[in-house]
Amino acid sequence: MKGKLLGNIFKQKKTPYYTAIDLGSSAIRVAVFEPADEQHESRIIGMGSQIQGRKSMYAGQITNLDAVTDSLKLALDEATLKSDSQSNQVVLGLSGGMIHVRGLRVRTKRSHPTEILTEKEFEVIAQKIEEKTLNKALQELQAKCGSELTRVETSFTGFEVDGARVSTPIGLAGNEIEVAVLHYFIDQTKLNTINALIDQFNLEIVSLIETSVQAAVDLSKDGNDFILLDVGGDSTEVVVVVSGKVVGNEVLFIGGNDITWQIQQDLNTSYDNAENLKLEYAQGHLDQDRGRMTKHSIETALEIWVEGIASALSEFKVNDLPPRLIISGESRHLSEIKSRLSAYPWTKFLHFVNFPKIETISGKLPNIEALTRVEL
């Protein structure tokens, strides 16, 4: 949930429909949706998508604003046409290292534990938690990134009352409340570029979040521990969830485009043809010779990728890493990703108590679907 006092630098007003935008380096996806309420889950009523040019975005940067603008317009127009509705209230999901996230857990004791927690009391608690955690998160991330960051969002993603996991502590009695809080930050220069993009469409951002982290928050509702590996176009997001709470994220700048590039180099072909070979291979449509060569190129690229995943996981300050890897993203259906992860000696080099179980995320478009379930 988002407490009323929690930080969101954007204005917000209730509306029947919202627009979710997943601004990825490979593709832009847009969904017009009805938000959830007390009786119903959120519902997508129309979607649009547009493939991005290879040089439109790279390494967490919009490198060609005009090209991204054109792609976003096409995706917005398609979603509007299919939904027969439109909304200028936007939930915007960014990835590829554009958003920096720090997750923290805070415990606080109540003065009157036998009394039911009211909304007014919770607002006071929320304010204190935000003040207690914001500077810590900002200082840690700025030291790591080496740049000035601006907070764009703060949300509470999990609650416990006296050790019991609850959907909300409001309306419950109890002595100790534990809250999982996520702070989202962005470099001011990148924020200026995002605003320049959104302003061209007369849209208003009501929530600006990290797409992969939101997908992890969505998956964490069952309270399980896991590591999400979201394989995008030019990067892979690594999100660690412990006790149902997001610890943080790391970005590895190797993704599906690097697999395509390896096929291009090995088979001495064009990039577009290499991309088609990768897709046809994943669908089992290649003949034996081309399939064998494409498989070799994919495995070569993934050797570097899996070492990068291990390096990213070593950055997380947790006692034990969750023994469950969930693969998401555009390239998740490549069987070599799962087999390469299965072959890596995780327990030898990292803090895994048990060898991790490796899964592929369900759902057709899990990231855009997760953005429509943001609490507004």
C-alpha positions in Angstrom: 0.0 0.0 0.0 1.0 3.6 -0.4 0.4 5.6 2.8 -1.0 9.1 2.2 2.1 10.7 3.6 4.5 8.7 1.6 6.6 10.4 -1.0 5.4 10.6 -4.6 6.6 13.8 -6.4 3.8 13.6 -8.8 0.2 14.8 -8.4 -2.5 12.2 -8.1 -6.2 12.2 -8.6 -8.7 9.3 -8.8 -10.0 8.4 -12.3 -12.0 5.5 -13.7 -9.1 4.4 -16.0 -5.3 4.6 -15.9 -2.6 4.0 -18.5 0.4 1.7 -17.7 3.5 2.2 -19.8 6.4 -0.3 -19.7 9.2 1.7 -21.3 11.6 -1.1 -22.2 14.7 -0.9 -24.4 13.4 -3.6 -26.8 9.7 -2.7 -26.8 7.2 -0.2 -25.4 4.0 -1.7 -24.0 0.9 0.2 -23.0 -2.2 -0.9 -21.2 -5.3 1.0 -20.5 -6.8 -0.5 -17.3 -9.4 -0.2 -14.5 -7.6 -0.1 -11.2 -8.5 -2.6 -8.4 -11.0 -1.7 -5.7 -12.2 -3.5 -2.6 -14.4 -5.9 -4.7 -12.4 -6.4 -7.9 -8.9 -6.9 -9.2 -7.5 -4.5 -11.8 -8.6 -5.2 -15.4 -6.8 -4.5 -18.7 -9.3 -3.2 -21.3 -6.9 -2.5 -24.1 -3.2 -3.0 -24.9 -0.7 -1.7 -27.5 3.0 -2.4 -28.2 5.7 -1.2 -30.4 9.2 -2.6 -31.0 12.0 -0.1 -30.2 14.9 0.7 -32.5 18.2 -0.8 -31.3 19.7 2.7 -30.7 16.7 4.3 -29.1 17.6 3.3 -25.5 20.8 1.9 -24.1 22.3 1.3 -20.6 19.5 3.0 -18.7 19.5 6.1 -21.1 17.1 7.4 -23.7 19.6 7.9 -26.5 17.1 8.9 -29.2 14.2 10.9 -27.8 12.5 11.4 -31.1 12.5 7.6 -31.9 11.2 6.8 -28.4 8.5 9.4 -28.8 7.4 7.9 -32.2 7.3 4.4 -30.7 5.3 5.5 -27.6 2.8 7.3 -29.8 2.1 4.1 -31.8 1.7 2.0 -28.7 -0.6 4.6 -27.0 -2.7 4.9 -30.2 -3.1 1.1 -30.4 -4.1 0.8 -26.7 -6.6 3.7 -27.1 -8.1 2.1 -30.2 -8.5 -1.3 -28.6 -9.9 0.0 -25.3 -12.1 2.7 -26.8 -10.9 4.7 -23.8 -8.0 6.8 -22.8 -6.5 8.3 -19.6 -3.8 10.8 -19.1 -3.1 9.4 -15.6 0.0 7.2 -16.1 1.8 4.5 -14.1 5.2 4.5 -15.7 7.6 1.6 -15.4 11.3 2.0 -16.2 14.0 -0.6 -16.3 17.7 -1.0 -17.4 19.1 0.8 -14.4 17.1 4.0 -14.9 15.5 3.7 -11.4 17.5 2.9 -8.3 15.7 1.0 -5.5 16.5 0.4 -1.9 14.3 -1.9 0.3 14.4 -1.6 4.1 12.5 -3.2 6.9 11.5 -1.3 10.0 10.0 -2.5 13.3 8.1 -0.1 15.6 6.4 -0.7 18.9 3.0 0.8 19.7 2.2 2.7 22.9 -1.2 1.1 23.2 -1.0 -2.4 21.8 -4.5 -3.5 22.9 -6.2 -0.8 20.9 -7.0 -1.2 17.2 -4.7 0.7 14.9 -6.5 3.5 13.2 -5.7 5.2 9.9 -4.7 8.3 11.7 -2.2 6.4 13.9 -0.8 4.6 10.9 -0.2 7.9 9.1 2.0 9.0 12.1 3.8 5.7 12.0 4.3 6.0 8.2 5.7 9.5 8.5 8.3 8.4 11.1 9.3 5.3 9.0 9.8 7.5 5.9 11.9 10.0 7.8 13.9 7.1 9.4 14.7 5.3 6.1 14.8 7.9 3.4 18.2 9.4 4.2 19.7 6.0 4.8 18.5 4.8 1.4 19.6 7.9 -0.4 23.1 8.0 1.1 23.7 4.3 0.3 22.5 4.6 -3.3 24.3 7.9 -4.0 27.6 6.4 -2.7 27.1 3.5 -5.0 26.0 5.4 -8.1 28.2 8.4 -7.7 25.5 10.8 -8.8 22.9 13.0 -7.3 19.5 11.2 -7.1 16.0 12.4 -6.8 13.4 10.4 -4.9 10.3 9.8 -7.1 8.4 7.2 -5.1 8.1 5.5 -1.7 5.8 2.6 -1.0 5.0 0.1 1.7 5.1 -3.4 0.3 4.6 -5.7 3.3 3.4 -5.7 6.9 3.6 -7.9 9.9 1.8 -7.5 13.2 3.5 -9.3 16.1 5.2 -11.6 13.6 2.1 -12.4 11.6 2.0 -11.3 7.9 -1.1 -9.2 7.1 -2.3 -7.2 4.1 -2.7 -4.1 6.2 -2.2 -3.4 9.9 -5.1 -0.9 10.0 -8.0 -2.2 12.0 -5.8 -4.7 14.0 -4.4 -4.6 17.6 -0.9 -5.6 18.3 2.4 -4.6 20.0 5.0 -4.6 17.2 4.5 -3.6 13.6 7.0 -4.5 10.9 6.9 -2.6 7.6 8.7 -3.3 4.4 9.4 0.0 2.6 10.8 0.7 -0.9 12.4 4.0 -1.9 12.7 4.7 -5.6 15.3 7.2 -6.9 16.3 8.5 -10.3 19.1 10.7 -11.7 17.7 14.2 -12.2 19.0 14.3 -15.8 17.2 11.1 -16.6 14.0 12.4 -14.9 14.2 15.6 -17.1 14.3 13.4 -20.2 11.4 11.3 -19.0 9.3 14.4 -18.3 10.2 15.8 -21.7 8.9 12.5 -23.3 5.7 12.4 -21.2 4.9 16.1 -21.6 4.6 15.6 -25.4 1.5 13.5 -24.9 -0.2 15.7 -22.2 0.2 12.8 -19.7 0.4 13.0 -16.0 2.6 10.6 -14.1 0.9 9.3 -10.9 3.5 6.6 -10.2 7.0 6.2 -11.5 8.6 2.8 -10.5 11.1 0.2 -11.5 9.3 -2.4 -13.7 11.2 -5.5 -12.6 10.9 -4.5 -8.9 7.2 -4.1 -9.3 7.0 -7.5 -10.9 8.9 -8.9 -7.9 6.5 -7.1 -5.5 3.6 -8.7 -7.4 5.2 -12.2 -7.1 6.1 -11.7 -3.4 2.5 -11.6 -2.2 2.7 -15.3 -1.3 5.4 -14.5 1.2 8.0 -16.7 -0.4 11.7 -16.0 -1.0 13.1 -15.8 -4.5 15.4 -14.1 -7.0 13.9 -12.6 -10.1 16.1 -12.5 -13.2 14.3 -10.2 -15.7 16.2 -10.6 -19.0 15.5 -7.4 -21.1 17.0 -6.2 -24.4 20.3 -4.7 -23.3 20.2 -5.5 -19.6 19.1 -8.1 -17.0 17.5 -6.9 -13.7 18.3 -9.0 -10.6 15.8 -8.5 -7.8 16.2 -10.3 -4.4 13.1 -11.0 -2.2 13.6 -12.3 1.3 10.7 -13.1 3.6 8.3 -11.7 1.0 10.1 -8.3 1.0 12.2 -6.8 -1.8 15.8 -6.3 -0.6 16.9 -4.3 -3.7 18.0 -4.7 -7.3 21.1 -4.9 -9.3 21.5 -4.3 -13.1 23.7 -6.4 -15.4 24.2 -4.8 -18.8 23.8 -8.0 -20.7 20.5 -9.1 -22.2 18.8 -10.6 -25.2 20.4 -8.2 -27.6 23.8 -9.6 -26.7 22.6 -13.1 -27.5 21.5 -11.8 -30.9 24.8 -10.0 -31.4 26.7 -13.3 -30.7 24.6 -15.1 -33.3 25.3 -12.3 -35.8 29.1 -12.5 -35.2 29.3 -16.3 -35.3 27.1 -16.8 -38.4 28.4 -13.7 -40.2 24.9 -12.4 -40.9 22.8 -9.2 -40.3 21.5 -8.3 -36.9 17.9 -8.6 -38.0 18.5 -12.0 -39.5 20.3 -13.1 -36.3 17.2 -11.9 -34.2 15.0 -14.0 -36.5 17.2 -17.0 -36.0 17.0 -16.6 -32.2 13.3 -16.5 -32.3 12.9 -19.4 -34.7 15.3 -21.4 -32.6 13.3 -20.8 -29.5 10.2 -22.0 -31.3 12.0 -25.1 -32.7 11.6 -24.0 -36.3 15.3 -24.2 -37.5 16.8 -27.1 -39.5 19.5 -29.2 -37.8 22.6 -27.3 -39.0 21.3 -23.8 -38.4 19.8 -25.0 -35.0 23.2 -26.4 -34.0 25.1 -23.2 -34.9 22.5 -20.9 -33.2 22.5 -23.0 -30.1 26.3 -22.8 -29.9 26.1 -18.9 -30.1 23.4 -18.7 -27.5 25.5 -20.9 -25.1 28.6 -18.8 -25.7 26.7 -15.5 -24.8 25.1 -17.1 -21.8 28.5 -18.2 -20.3 29.3 -14.5 -19.8 25.7 -13.7 -18.7 25.6 -16.3 -15.9 29.0 -15.1 -14.5 27.5 -11.6 -14.5 24.4 -12.8 -12.6 26.7 -14.4 -10.0 28.7 -11.2 -9.7 25.4 -9.2 -9.3 24.2 -11.5 -6.5 27.4 -11.1 -4.6 26.5 -7.4 -4.1 23.4 -8.2 -2.0 24.0 -8.0 1.8 21.9 -10.9 3.0 22.9 -13.9 5.1 21.5 -16.5 2.7 20.3 -16.0 -0.9 16.9 -17.5 -1.7 17.2 -20.9 -3.3 14.7 -20.1 -6.1 15.5 -18.3 -9.4 12.6 -17.1 -11.5 13.4 -16.2 -15.1 11.4 -13.4 -16.7 11.7 -11.1 -19.7 11.7 -11.3 -23.5 14.2 -14.2 -23.7 12.8 -16.3 -20.9 11.7 -19.1 -23.3 15.2 -19.9 -24.4 15.8 -23.3 -22.9 19.6 -22.6 -22.7 19.0 -19.9 -20.1 17.5 -22.5 -17.7 20.1 -25.1 -18.5 23.0 -22.7 -18.1 21.7 -21.6 -14.7 21.2 -25.2 -13.7 24.9 -26.0 -14.5 26.4 -23.2 -12.5 27.9 -24.1 -9.1 25.9 -21.6 -7.1 26.5 -23.1 -3.6 30.3 -23.1 -4.2 30.7 -19.4 -4.8 27.7 -17.7 -3.2 25.7 -17.9 0.0 23.1 -20.4 -1.1 22.3 -23.0 1.6 20.7 -25.2 -1.1 21.1 -25.4 -4.8 18.4 -23.0 -6.2 15.3 -24.2 -8.0 15.0 -22.6 -11.4 11.6 -21.6 -12.8 10.2 -19.5 -15.7 7.6 -16.9 -14.8 4.0 -17.5 -15.9 1.8 -15.1 -17.8 2.0 -13.7 -21.3 3.2 -10.2 -20.4 4.0 -10.3 -16.7 5.7 -6.9 -16.5 2.9 -4.8 -17.9 0.4 -6.8 -16.0 2.3 -6.1 -12.7 2.2 -2.4 -13.5 -1.6 -2.4 -13.6 -1.6 -3.8 -10.1 0.2 -0.9 -8.5 -1.8 0.5 -5.6 -3.1 3.9 -6.5 
